[in-house]
């Protein structure tokens, strides 16, 4: 069976449907790390030894790993290191002019399929020609997990229905006042409109059912 190489695939949309570039590792990583965390609020009461804290949200999972780009010719598919770095950065780091930001990424290797966006890449050059041309570089990459707002809201609603509110809009109510009630800030109305697939946050018909997921400060 042929060895399957780790691939980093760039997408120009947050739904991961429009491929915009692809980079394949020359040498697979020796290991992959995942970092998960939870975020809590509160716990600032005075004279309390172990203050209780309210669960706020799950932090985005981070995937990190190291891979080597080699230009010595020792391994198959060797090529100039500078060219390989440029191809990697075009997929994962450089700004995509179509969306005015770097690509969204899928890291695919074996059973791992991780959707996210690059946060950091550290380069360690370890081998050079006599004229200073790099022959080998180790890249340490971190990718933070990403879901588009609609998918994330549906996932949070599925896992933690107690953290998400479903409200049917009545006459006299509007999205700004409900956001102020639930989040303490009417500025969230654009986010809630996007989560619910609405074209805007004004002139919403009474009777419309709205999803209010955890978006920062949750009331």
Secondary structure, DSSP 8 states (H G I E B T S, - for coil): ------EEEEESSTTS-SEEEEEE-SS--S-EEEE--EEEEE---TT-TT--EEEEEE---EEEEEEEEE-SSSSTT---HHHHHHHHHHHHTSEETTTTEE-EEEEEETTEEEEEEEEEEEEEEEEE-TTS-EEEEEEEEEEEE---HHHHHHHHHHH-GGG-EEEE--TT--HHHHHHHHHS-GGGHHHHHHHTT-S-SSS--TT-EEEE---SS--
